[in-house]
Structures are given as C-alpha cells and as structure tokens.
Amino acid sequence: MKFYSFLVLCLFAITTHAQIPDKTGLNIAYQYTGRNIIQDGSEFKTNTAREQSLIAGTSMLYTSINHKDKFLPEANILTDPK
C-alpha cells in the first residue's frame, strides 16, 4: 500500500510540473456507487480551434474490493462541443 501511495504521489508531482495551463486540467473526485471511490486524473485538450476538439483523459480509481485496496486505471476520450 505504501508503494502505491508513493507511486501516485510521484505521478501527481510529475503531472503538475509538466502541465500546459491552456490545454491541461487536473481532477480529483469522490464517488459513491455502492462503495467509496476516490479518483485522481488529468485531461488534455488536443486543439484550441473553433471547431470541435477532442479531450483525452486518464485517471486512477482507488477503491476497496473484497476488503482489499485496489487501484483501477481508467481512460476516456470526449468531444468538446462548441
């Protein structure tokens, strides 16, 4: 568990130093869908043109499954309607 916490902390620190303010966003979320879930991730907007742009994001979910702590990766691609 300590190793995973250290790894998440390192990834968060690397992401914040590499951030491009106009196109990148960081998110932290809490969800309850029958169990507690904590989510941490980042999103990147591919272009800033006036037409639709794509938003690609990755995140890591932390939850307890069968009394064991789990980290679950998640990726998504969204369109940004203007």
Order of alpha helices (4+ residues) and beta strands (2+ residues): alpha-beta-beta-beta-beta
